[in-house]
């Protein structure tokens, strides 16, 4: 096996396993109950590709040191805001609901921004940095990105199945609670890194 394929295989396996049960996989499940699956997957893929490119650059080129504590703190605040926004909710007419379901661009942006913030300083980012110090940059980037997107695609399938069976109010409260959990998770992580 060449270095590229080793980096690809190892990065895919490590990140796929690390992503199982991770907050961003739970986010994918939550977003999949609100949006169509393709925009969610596209948003995740774009955010993951960018974050993992940064991770590989840091790990491969610089050695490793982003101020992840401060990034986690900003992300925690953003997730508390997402939770409050979800709870507040919006009242839509039937026409607006139909339009919201077809507005893929807004879903891609919302999911992409949320995932970008959640992944900065996350264990999968740190794992990618670490892998990039030992393996080739391109194989590590490709493997880690595909591994994470594959794990999150599983969550999207589960989220879509739940979204069709649960009442809208349950989804709203559940999504708000999950965003609050992500916020607390990120806040605890930030405090741990900053102290």
Secondary structure, DSSP 8 states (H G I E B T S, - for coil): --HHHHHHHHHHHHHHHHHTT-HHHHHHHHHHTTS-HHHHHHHHHHHHHHHHHHHHIIIIII-S---HHHHHHHHHHHHHHHHHHHHH-----HHHHHHHHH-HHHHHHHHHHHHHHHHTTSHHHHHHHHHHHHS-HHHHHHHHHHHHHHHHHHHHHHHHHHHHHS-HHHHHHHHHHHHHHHHHHHHHHHHHHH-
